[in-house]
Amino acid sequence: KTTDRLDIPRIDYTNGEGSILLEPQSTNLFSYSNNFTQWDSLSGASVVSNAVVSPDGTLNASELVFNGTDNGRIEEEVTTTNGLDYTFSVYLKNKNIANPSQVYLGYSQTAQGEHITITNEWQRYSITVAANATSEYPRINSDDAGSLYAYGAQFEQQSYPTSLIHTSGSAVTRDADSAYNAGNSDLISSTEGVLYVEASSNYDSSHTNRIALSDGTSSNRISLEWDETTENRIRVHLNTHSLLSYDAVDLSIQNKVAVKYAANDYAIWFNGREVVTQASGALPTGMDMLELRGVGLGSAGSFYGNAKSVVVFKEALTDLELEKLTGY
């Protein structure tokens, strides 16, 4: 739920197929996400507003014109907290810059950033850097003469970019998403079953992503979790104890995961393979809820990412069924 879209999920088609997009609270600290004429500083550059159709399909993207002087740039001052990670993201598209591999996104105060290669198609670029001052100046640079198009700038205190939050005069905060109140005792078995998830999620060292079956408490639950202590590790919590864990290759892409549970028979299936098993552990009781968040924690431990499919089976599927379910 959020204040501006109560009970309406956002469906993300970025990769060509729909998935429910669930994101943490975030604030675009730029006062102007799209009006680059309002940014604080121009050096060796100028801005033409409403120059081309943007990724949202309207004529509202700007043209940034660089005159070829050394360190031609456009930048915006933002208040920051020393030591915290901030992510700067923006949509860019080349017009006629001769060397499109030398466009630079960076921060003035930390003198950190990276060269990117812009193309003739819209693409979102981002960098994440820890601030080392009370103000930062995210910037777009080009030493070469020519123009590029820009749209949808965002600067947020996150370790990865979230979806664009539009601003037009002040910073704007988007509330966290949360999905819960699904299931009942007729649909969820406490004696055996499978929790199946096809999803992707970004690693966050300060947050555990959870999708859980439970009775509303942590004492009776099967919880699939994206570990906050180790990147690309998933784990399963049974009741109050960590039961199984698996270090995957990349959890930021869509993966198919099935957690099988039955009396003294637990397993994780990952993309067509059984990767972890355990033959002990007390079963939960009274499970009647499916939540994409931490059991009994409210928004803490909410799943943030792209959930393409979440399914609960009342019976422990066979190995062949699990192989087919999680395979390609």
C-alpha positions as CSV (number, residue, x, y, z in Angstrom):
1,K,0.0,0.0,0.0
2,T,1.0,3.6,-0.6
3,T,-0.8,6.8,-0.2
4,D,-1.1,7.4,-4.0
5,R,-2.0,3.9,-5.2
6,L,-3.9,2.1,-2.4
7,D,-4.1,-1.7,-3.1
8,I,-3.0,-1.3,-6.7
9,P,0.2,-3.1,-7.5
10,R,2.7,-1.8,-10.0
11,I,3.4,-4.2,-12.9
12,D,6.9,-3.9,-14.3
13,Y,7.4,-4.9,-17.9
14,T,11.0,-3.8,-18.2
15,N,12.2,-7.3,-19.2
16,G,9.3,-8.0,-21.5
17,E,7.2,-10.0,-19.0
18,G,5.1,-8.6,-16.2
19,S,6.2,-8.8,-12.5
20,I,4.9,-7.1,-9.4
21,L,7.3,-4.4,-8.4
22,L,7.8,-4.0,-4.7
23,E,10.2,-1.3,-3.5
24,P,11.4,0.3,-0.2
25,Q,10.6,3.8,0.8
26,S,12.9,6.2,-1.1
27,T,13.3,9.9,-1.7
28,N,14.4,11.6,-4.8
29,L,16.6,14.3,-3.3
30,F,16.8,16.3,-6.6
31,S,14.4,19.2,-6.5
32,Y,14.0,18.9,-10.3
33,S,14.1,15.4,-11.8
34,N,13.4,16.6,-15.3
35,N,13.9,20.4,-15.6
36,F,17.7,20.5,-16.0
37,T,17.6,24.3,-16.5
38,Q,16.9,24.5,-12.7
39,W,20.1,22.6,-11.8
40,D,22.7,24.6,-9.8
41,S,25.6,24.8,-12.1
42,L,26.5,24.7,-15.8
43,S,30.1,24.9,-17.1
44,G,30.8,24.5,-20.8
45,A,27.2,23.3,-21.3
46,S,23.7,24.6,-21.9
47,V,20.2,23.1,-21.7
48,V,17.4,23.0,-24.3
49,S,14.1,22.0,-22.6
50,N,11.4,19.8,-24.2
51,A,13.8,18.9,-27.0
52,V,12.7,15.2,-27.7
53,V,10.2,12.6,-26.6
54,S,11.3,10.9,-23.4
55,P,10.9,7.3,-22.3
56,D,7.4,8.2,-20.9
57,G,6.2,9.0,-24.4
58,T,5.9,12.7,-24.1
59,L,7.9,15.7,-25.3
60,N,9.7,16.5,-22.0
61,A,13.3,15.3,-22.3
62,S,16.1,17.9,-22.3
63,E,19.0,18.3,-24.7
64,L,22.4,18.9,-22.9
65,V,24.7,20.8,-25.2
66,F,28.4,20.6,-24.5
67,N,30.8,23.1,-26.2
68,G,33.9,20.9,-26.0
69,T,35.7,22.7,-23.2
70,D,37.6,20.6,-20.6
71,N,35.2,19.2,-18.0
72,G,32.0,20.5,-19.6
73,R,29.4,19.6,-17.0
74,I,25.9,20.1,-15.5
75,E,25.6,19.4,-11.8
76,E,23.2,19.8,-8.9
77,E,24.0,20.3,-5.2
78,V,22.3,17.9,-2.8
79,T,22.6,17.7,1.0
80,T,24.1,14.3,2.1
81,T,25.2,12.4,5.2
82,N,28.9,11.5,5.4
83,G,29.5,7.8,4.9
84,L,26.1,6.8,3.6
85,D,25.6,5.3,0.1
86,Y,23.8,7.4,-2.5
87,T,22.8,6.3,-6.0
88,F,22.6,8.8,-8.9
89,S,20.6,7.6,-11.9
90,V,19.5,9.2,-15.1
91,Y,18.1,8.3,-18.5
92,L,20.5,9.3,-21.3
93,K,20.5,9.0,-25.1
94,N,23.2,10.2,-27.6
95,K,22.5,12.8,-30.2
96,N,25.8,13.7,-31.8
97,I,28.6,13.4,-29.3
98,A,31.6,12.0,-31.2
99,N,33.0,9.8,-28.4
100,P,29.9,8.5,-26.6
101,S,32.1,6.1,-24.4
102,Q,33.6,9.1,-22.6
103,V,30.4,10.6,-21.0
104,Y,31.0,10.7,-17.3
105,L,28.7,10.3,-14.3
106,G,30.2,11.4,-11.0
107,Y,30.2,13.3,-7.7
108,S,32.3,16.5,-7.4
109,Q,33.0,16.2,-3.7
110,T,34.2,12.6,-3.6
111,A,35.8,12.9,-7.1
112,Q,34.3,9.5,-7.8
113,G,32.3,8.3,-10.7
114,E,32.7,6.4,-14.0
115,H,32.7,6.7,-17.7
116,I,29.7,5.3,-19.4
117,T,28.9,4.5,-23.1
118,I,25.7,6.1,-24.2
119,T,23.9,4.9,-27.3
120,N,21.3,6.1,-29.7
121,E,18.5,4.5,-27.5
122,W,17.2,5.5,-24.2
123,Q,19.0,3.7,-21.3
124,R,19.1,4.3,-17.6
125,Y,22.5,4.7,-16.1
126,S,23.5,4.7,-12.4
127,I,26.4,4.9,-10.0
128,T,26.5,4.3,-6.3
129,V,29.0,6.1,-4.1
130,A,29.5,6.7,-0.4
131,A,29.3,10.4,0.4
132,N,32.2,12.0,2.2
133,A,30.8,15.5,2.8
134,T,27.6,17.2,3.9
135,S,26.9,18.2,0.3
136,E,27.4,16.4,-3.0
137,Y,27.3,17.6,-6.6
138,P,26.1,14.8,-8.8
139,R,27.2,15.7,-12.4
140,I,27.0,14.7,-16.0
141,N,30.3,15.5,-17.9
142,S,31.4,15.5,-21.5
143,D,34.8,16.8,-22.7
144,D,33.7,16.3,-26.3
145,A,31.5,18.9,-28.1
146,G,28.0,17.7,-29.0
147,S,24.7,16.9,-27.5
148,L,23.0,14.2,-25.5
149,Y,19.4,13.9,-24.3
150,A,18.6,13.5,-20.6
151,Y,15.5,12.6,-18.7
152,G,14.5,11.5,-15.2
153,A,17.4,12.2,-12.9
154,Q,17.3,10.7,-9.4
155,F,19.5,10.9,-6.4
156,E,18.6,8.7,-3.4
157,Q,20.1,7.4,-0.3
158,Q,20.0,3.7,-1.4
159,S,22.7,1.2,-2.5
160,Y,20.8,0.7,-5.8
161,P,18.5,2.7,-8.0
162,T,14.7,2.4,-7.5
163,S,12.1,3.4,-10.0
164,L,11.8,7.0,-11.0
165,I,10.2,9.5,-8.5
166,H,9.3,12.7,-10.3
167,T,10.0,16.0,-8.7
168,S,9.3,19.6,-9.7
169,G,10.5,22.0,-7.1
170,S,11.2,19.9,-4.0
171,A,12.3,16.4,-3.0
172,V,9.6,13.8,-3.1
173,T,9.3,10.6,-1.1
174,R,7.6,7.4,-2.3
175,D,6.2,5.1,0.4
176,A,7.3,1.5,0.8
177,D,5.3,-1.2,-0.9
178,S,3.9,-4.1,1.0
179,A,2.0,-7.2,0.0
180,Y,0.2,-9.3,2.6
181,N,-3.2,-10.8,3.7
182,A,-3.2,-13.7,1.3
183,G,-4.1,-17.3,2.0
184,N,-6.1,-19.2,4.6
185,S,-6.0,-22.5,6.4
186,D,-7.8,-24.3,3.5
187,L,-5.1,-23.3,1.0
188,I,-2.0,-23.7,3.2
189,S,-1.0,-27.0,4.9
190,S,1.1,-27.2,8.0
191,T,2.0,-30.8,7.5
192,E,3.5,-30.7,4.0
193,G,3.8,-28.4,1.1
194,V,5.8,-26.3,-1.3
195,L,6.4,-22.5,-1.4
196,Y,7.3,-21.6,-4.9
197,V,8.7,-18.2,-5.9
198,E,10.0,-16.8,-9.2
199,A,11.5,-13.4,-8.4
200,S,14.5,-11.1,-8.4
201,S,15.8,-8.9,-5.7
202,N,18.7,-6.5,-5.2
203,Y,21.2,-7.1,-2.3
204,D,20.9,-4.8,0.7
205,S,23.2,-5.3,3.6
206,S,20.7,-3.5,5.9
207,H,17.6,-5.4,4.9
208,T,16.3,-9.0,4.7
209,N,13.8,-9.7,2.0
210,R,11.2,-12.3,3.1
211,I,8.3,-14.3,1.6
212,A,6.6,-16.4,4.2
213,L,3.9,-18.8,5.2
214,S,2.9,-18.5,8.8
215,D,0.2,-18.3,11.5
216,G,1.1,-14.6,11.8
217,T,4.0,-15.2,14.2
218,S,7.6,-16.2,13.8
219,S,7.0,-19.3,16.0
220,N,5.2,-21.1,13.2
221,R,6.5,-20.2,9.7
222,I,8.2,-21.3,6.6
223,S,10.2,-18.2,5.4
224,L,12.2,-17.9,2.2
225,E,14.7,-15.1,2.7
226,W,17.3,-13.1,0.8
227,D,20.1,-12.9,3.3
228,E,21.3,-9.4,4.3
229,T,24.7,-10.7,5.6
230,T,25.9,-12.4,2.3
231,E,25.2,-11.3,-1.2
232,N,23.3,-13.8,-3.3
233,R,22.5,-16.1,-0.4
234,I,19.0,-17.4,0.2
235,R,18.0,-19.1,3.3
236,V,14.9,-20.8,4.8
237,H,13.7,-20.2,8.3
238,L,11.6,-22.9,9.9
239,N,9.8,-21.5,12.9
240,T,12.4,-19.5,14.9
241,H,15.5,-21.3,13.5
242,S,17.5,-20.9,10.3
243,L,17.2,-24.3,8.5
244,L,18.7,-24.2,5.0
245,S,20.9,-21.8,3.0
246,Y,22.2,-21.7,-0.5
247,D,24.7,-19.4,-2.2
248,A,23.4,-18.7,-5.7
249,V,25.2,-17.1,-8.6
250,D,23.0,-14.0,-9.0
251,L,19.8,-13.2,-7.2
252,S,19.3,-9.9,-8.9
253,I,17.9,-11.7,-12.0
254,Q,14.7,-13.8,-12.1
255,N,15.3,-17.2,-10.5
256,K,12.9,-20.0,-9.7
257,V,13.0,-21.2,-6.1
258,A,10.9,-23.9,-4.4
259,V,11.0,-24.7,-0.7
260,K,9.7,-28.2,0.0
261,Y,8.6,-29.1,3.6
262,A,7.3,-32.3,5.1
263,A,8.0,-34.3,8.3
264,N,11.8,-34.7,8.4
265,D,12.1,-33.8,4.7
266,Y,13.1,-30.3,3.7
267,A,14.7,-29.1,0.5
268,I,15.5,-26.1,-1.7
269,W,15.1,-26.4,-5.4
270,F,16.8,-23.7,-7.5
271,N,16.4,-23.3,-11.3
272,G,15.8,-27.0,-11.9
273,R,18.1,-28.5,-9.3
274,E,17.8,-29.7,-5.7
275,V,20.6,-27.8,-4.0
276,V,20.1,-28.2,-0.3
277,T,18.3,-30.9,1.8
278,Q,17.7,-31.5,5.5
279,A,16.1,-34.5,7.2
280,S,15.1,-32.9,10.5
281,G,13.1,-30.0,12.0
282,A,9.8,-29.6,13.7
283,L,6.9,-28.6,11.4
284,P,5.0,-25.4,12.0
285,T,1.4,-25.5,13.0
286,G,-1.7,-23.4,12.1
287,M,-0.2,-21.7,9.0
288,D,-2.9,-19.7,7.2
289,M,-1.2,-16.6,5.9
290,L,1.0,-15.8,2.9
291,E,2.9,-12.6,3.2
292,L,5.6,-10.9,1.1
293,R,7.1,-9.4,4.2
294,G,8.6,-10.3,7.6
295,V,6.3,-12.4,9.8
296,G,4.9,-10.3,12.6
297,L,7.3,-7.4,11.6
298,G,5.0,-5.2,9.5
299,S,7.0,-3.5,6.8
300,A,10.3,-4.6,8.3
301,G,11.7,-7.5,6.3
302,S,9.3,-6.8,3.4
303,F,10.2,-8.3,0.1
304,Y,11.6,-5.7,-2.2
305,G,12.2,-6.7,-5.8
306,N,10.2,-8.1,-8.8
307,A,7.9,-11.0,-8.0
308,K,6.9,-12.7,-11.2
309,S,5.1,-15.7,-9.5
310,V,4.3,-16.8,-5.9
311,V,2.5,-20.2,-5.5
312,V,1.6,-22.4,-2.5
313,F,1.1,-26.1,-2.9
314,K,-0.7,-28.1,-0.2
315,E,1.4,-31.2,-0.8
316,A,5.1,-32.0,-1.0
317,L,5.7,-32.4,-4.7
318,T,7.8,-35.2,-6.2
319,D,11.4,-34.6,-7.3
320,L,10.3,-34.8,-10.9
321,E,7.5,-32.3,-10.3
322,L,9.9,-29.9,-8.6
323,E,12.5,-30.3,-11.3
324,K,9.8,-29.3,-13.9
325,L,8.4,-26.5,-11.8
326,T,11.7,-24.8,-11.2
327,G,13.4,-25.7,-14.5
328,Y,13.4,-24.1,-17.9
